[in-house]
């Protein structure tokens, strides 16, 4: 419980990521750095047909339990009345590796685990996240941000919108930014390994098909020769009767 990857195949893939981490392009570990992901959408779901080499099983990143419990943040947003902040949004990670947010959490401060049955007001897939930035990095914050609160604010960037949250303290903000960036980094790395494996399998299949097509004419000639030989045998006159 709480692991980013729960199946043996996912853990195998993560062991490959660890081997490649020294020269990986994803290095967003500081809570004050921006972590931008590629523009195209990606998913972390695994295909059973994806070939993955068997290596030592070791997990790279485990989301902390408090991400699943959730937190209540003040949400800054744009409305018909201008830029303003709302009383709060509950925000948490699910065990299906999506993020849920709630407009009216029943509990102040932290969402209790027992409240998992309540319906969320929105669901955010990790494949939709383009980056996680701290501070007043968006137009919403630059318009509505309260002076002196920048170190309590962070934004989750998606293709369609931004979620602009204000935490109750700088430490809570930095913890969530660091955890979200690590979560996004590992998710993208998993996708990269899967894409490489699928590309390798696709290349092998194309080579096999090309080799099959290359000898297609030769096989057809042999087939025709066998058919012709059989037909000539059927047309041969019967042997003369024995005297």
C-alpha positions as CSV (number, residue, x, y, z in Angstrom):
1,X,0.0,0.0,0.0
2,X,1.4,3.4,-1.0
3,X,3.8,2.0,-3.6
4,X,3.8,3.7,-7.0
5,X,4.1,0.4,-8.8
6,X,2.2,-2.6,-7.2
7,X,2.6,-5.3,-9.9
8,X,5.8,-7.4,-10.4
9,X,6.0,-6.1,-14.0
10,X,5.9,-2.5,-12.8
11,X,8.7,-3.2,-10.3
12,X,10.8,-4.8,-13.0
13,X,10.5,-1.7,-15.1
14,X,11.5,0.6,-12.2
15,X,14.6,-1.5,-11.6
16,X,15.6,-0.6,-15.2
17,X,14.9,3.1,-14.5
18,X,17.2,3.0,-11.5
19,X,20.0,1.8,-13.7
20,X,19.5,4.7,-16.1
21,X,18.9,7.4,-13.4
22,X,22.5,8.7,-13.5
23,X,22.1,10.2,-16.9
24,X,18.3,10.7,-16.9
25,X,16.9,13.9,-18.2
26,X,14.3,14.2,-15.4
27,X,16.1,15.8,-12.5
28,X,13.4,17.8,-10.7
29,X,14.2,17.1,-7.0
30,X,14.3,20.6,-5.5
31,X,10.9,21.8,-4.2
32,X,11.5,25.2,-5.8
33,X,12.3,24.0,-9.3
34,X,9.9,23.6,-12.1
35,X,9.3,20.2,-13.5
36,X,7.9,20.3,-17.1
37,X,6.9,17.1,-18.9
38,X,6.7,16.5,-22.6
39,X,3.8,18.0,-24.5
40,X,2.2,14.8,-25.6
41,X,0.0,12.8,-23.3
42,X,1.3,9.7,-21.7
43,X,-0.1,6.9,-19.5
44,X,1.4,4.7,-16.8
45,X,-0.8,1.7,-17.5
46,X,1.1,-1.4,-18.5
47,X,0.3,-3.7,-21.4
48,X,0.6,-7.4,-20.7
49,X,2.3,-7.8,-24.1
50,X,5.1,-5.4,-23.3
51,X,8.4,-7.3,-23.0
52,X,10.4,-6.3,-20.0
53,X,13.8,-7.8,-19.0
54,X,13.9,-9.6,-15.7
55,X,16.2,-7.7,-13.3
56,X,16.7,-7.2,-9.6
57,X,13.4,-5.8,-8.1
58,X,14.0,-2.5,-6.3
59,X,11.5,0.4,-6.1
60,X,12.7,3.9,-6.8
61,X,10.0,6.1,-5.3
62,X,7.2,5.4,-2.9
63,X,4.6,8.1,-2.5
64,X,4.3,9.0,1.3
65,X,1.2,7.9,3.0
66,X,0.1,11.4,3.7
67,X,-0.5,11.9,-0.1
68,X,-3.2,9.2,0.1
69,X,-4.7,10.8,3.2
70,X,-4.8,14.2,1.5
71,X,-4.7,17.8,2.5
72,X,-6.9,20.9,2.3
73,X,-5.5,23.8,0.3
74,X,-6.9,27.2,-0.4
75,X,-7.5,27.4,-4.2
76,X,-6.9,30.5,-6.2
77,X,-8.8,30.8,-9.4
78,X,-10.3,33.1,-12.0
79,X,-14.0,33.9,-12.0
80,X,-16.5,36.4,-13.5
81,X,-15.7,38.6,-10.6
82,X,-12.0,38.6,-11.2
83,X,-9.2,36.7,-9.5
84,X,-10.0,35.3,-6.1
85,X,-9.4,32.5,-3.7
86,X,-11.9,29.9,-2.4
87,X,-12.2,28.7,1.2
88,X,-10.5,25.4,0.4
89,X,-10.1,22.2,-1.7
90,X,-9.4,18.8,-0.5
91,X,-6.7,17.1,-2.6
92,X,-5.3,13.6,-2.4
93,X,-3.7,10.8,-4.3
94,X,-5.7,7.6,-4.9
95,X,-4.4,4.0,-5.1
96,X,-5.4,4.0,-8.8
97,X,-2.7,6.7,-9.2
98,X,-5.1,9.5,-9.9
99,X,-5.6,12.7,-7.9
100,X,-9.0,13.7,-6.5
101,X,-10.1,17.1,-5.3
102,X,-13.1,18.0,-3.2
103,X,-14.8,21.4,-3.0
104,X,-16.2,20.9,0.5
105,X,-14.1,18.5,2.6
106,X,-16.0,17.5,5.8
107,X,-12.9,17.7,7.9
108,X,-10.9,20.8,8.5
109,X,-7.2,20.5,7.6
110,X,-6.8,16.9,6.5
111,X,-9.1,14.5,4.7
112,X,-9.6,11.4,6.7
113,X,-8.9,8.0,5.1
114,X,-12.4,6.9,6.3
115,X,-13.9,9.4,3.9
116,X,-12.8,7.5,0.8
117,X,-16.5,6.7,0.0
118,X,-17.4,10.4,-0.6
119,X,-17.6,11.4,-4.2
120,X,-14.8,13.7,-5.5
121,X,-15.7,16.9,-7.4
122,X,-12.9,16.3,-9.9
123,X,-10.3,13.7,-10.9
124,X,-6.9,14.4,-12.3
125,X,-4.9,11.7,-14.1
126,X,-1.1,11.8,-13.8
127,X,-1.0,11.6,-17.6
128,X,-2.6,15.0,-17.8
129,X,0.0,16.7,-15.6
130,X,2.5,18.8,-17.5
131,X,4.5,20.2,-14.6
132,X,4.5,21.2,-10.9
133,X,5.7,24.7,-10.0
134,X,6.2,26.5,-6.7
135,X,5.6,30.1,-6.0
136,X,3.6,32.7,-8.1
137,X,4.3,31.0,-11.4
138,X,0.9,31.4,-13.0
139,X,-1.2,34.4,-14.0
140,X,-3.8,33.4,-11.4
141,X,-1.3,33.8,-8.6
142,X,0.2,36.9,-10.0
143,X,-3.3,38.5,-10.0
144,X,-4.7,37.1,-6.7
145,X,-1.6,36.2,-4.7
146,X,-1.3,37.7,-1.2
147,X,2.1,39.4,-0.5
148,X,4.3,37.3,1.7
149,X,2.6,34.0,0.8
150,X,4.6,33.0,-2.2
151,X,6.5,30.3,-0.4
152,X,3.1,28.7,0.6
153,X,1.9,28.5,-3.0
154,X,2.3,26.0,-5.8
155,X,0.6,25.2,-9.2
156,X,-0.2,21.9,-10.9
157,X,0.0,22.5,-14.6
158,X,-2.2,20.6,-17.0
159,X,-2.9,21.0,-20.7
160,X,-6.3,22.5,-20.1
161,X,-5.9,24.4,-16.9
162,X,-3.9,25.0,-13.7
163,X,-4.7,24.0,-10.1
164,X,-3.3,26.9,-8.0
165,X,-3.1,25.9,-4.3
166,X,-2.1,27.8,-1.2
167,X,-0.9,25.6,1.7
168,X,-1.1,26.6,5.4
169,X,2.7,26.7,5.8
170,X,5.9,26.8,3.7
171,X,6.8,23.3,4.9
172,X,3.6,21.7,3.8
173,X,3.9,23.4,0.4
174,X,7.5,22.2,-0.1
175,X,6.7,18.7,1.0
176,X,3.8,18.5,-1.6
177,X,5.8,20.1,-4.4
178,X,8.7,17.7,-3.9
179,X,6.5,14.6,-3.7
180,X,4.5,15.6,-6.7
181,X,7.6,16.3,-8.8
182,X,9.1,12.9,-7.8
183,X,5.8,11.2,-8.6
184,X,5.7,12.8,-12.0
185,X,9.4,12.1,-12.7
186,X,9.1,8.4,-11.9
187,X,5.8,8.1,-13.9
188,X,7.4,9.6,-17.0
189,X,10.5,7.4,-16.6
190,X,8.2,4.3,-16.4
191,X,6.5,5.4,-19.6
192,X,9.9,5.9,-21.3
193,X,11.0,2.4,-20.5
194,X,7.7,1.0,-21.7
195,X,7.8,2.9,-24.9
196,X,11.4,1.7,-25.6
197,X,10.3,-1.9,-24.9
198,X,7.3,-1.6,-27.2
199,X,9.4,0.0,-29.9
200,X,11.9,-2.9,-29.7
201,X,9.1,-5.4,-30.0
202,X,7.6,-3.6,-32.9
203,X,10.9,-3.5,-34.7
204,X,11.4,-7.2,-34.3
205,X,7.9,-7.9,-35.6
206,X,8.6,-5.7,-38.7
207,X,11.9,-7.5,-39.3
208,X,10.2,-10.9,-39.0
209,X,7.4,-9.8,-41.5
210,X,10.0,-8.4,-43.9
211,X,11.9,-11.7,-43.9
212,X,8.7,-13.6,-44.5
213,X,7.7,-11.3,-47.4
214,X,11.2,-11.5,-48.9
215,X,10.9,-15.3,-49.4
216,X,7.2,-15.2,-50.5
217,X,7.9,-15.6,-54.2
218,X,10.3,-18.5,-53.6
219,X,7.7,-20.3,-51.5
220,X,5.1,-19.7,-54.2
221,X,7.3,-21.2,-56.9
222,X,8.0,-24.3,-54.8
223,X,4.3,-24.7,-54.2
224,X,3.5,-24.4,-57.9
225,X,6.2,-26.9,-58.7
226,X,4.7,-29.4,-56.2
227,X,1.2,-29.0,-57.6
228,X,2.5,-29.4,-61.2
229,X,4.3,-32.5,-60.3
230,X,1.2,-34.0,-58.7
231,X,-0.9,-33.1,-61.7
232,X,1.5,-34.7,-64.1
233,X,1.5,-37.9,-62.0
234,X,-2.3,-38.0,-62.3
235,X,-2.2,-37.5,-66.1
236,X,0.3,-40.2,-66.7
237,X,-1.1,-43.2,-68.8
238,X,-1.6,-46.4,-66.8
239,X,1.1,-49.0,-67.2
240,X,0.4,-51.8,-69.9
241,X,-1.2,-54.9,-68.6
242,X,1.2,-57.7,-67.7
243,X,1.2,-60.6,-70.1
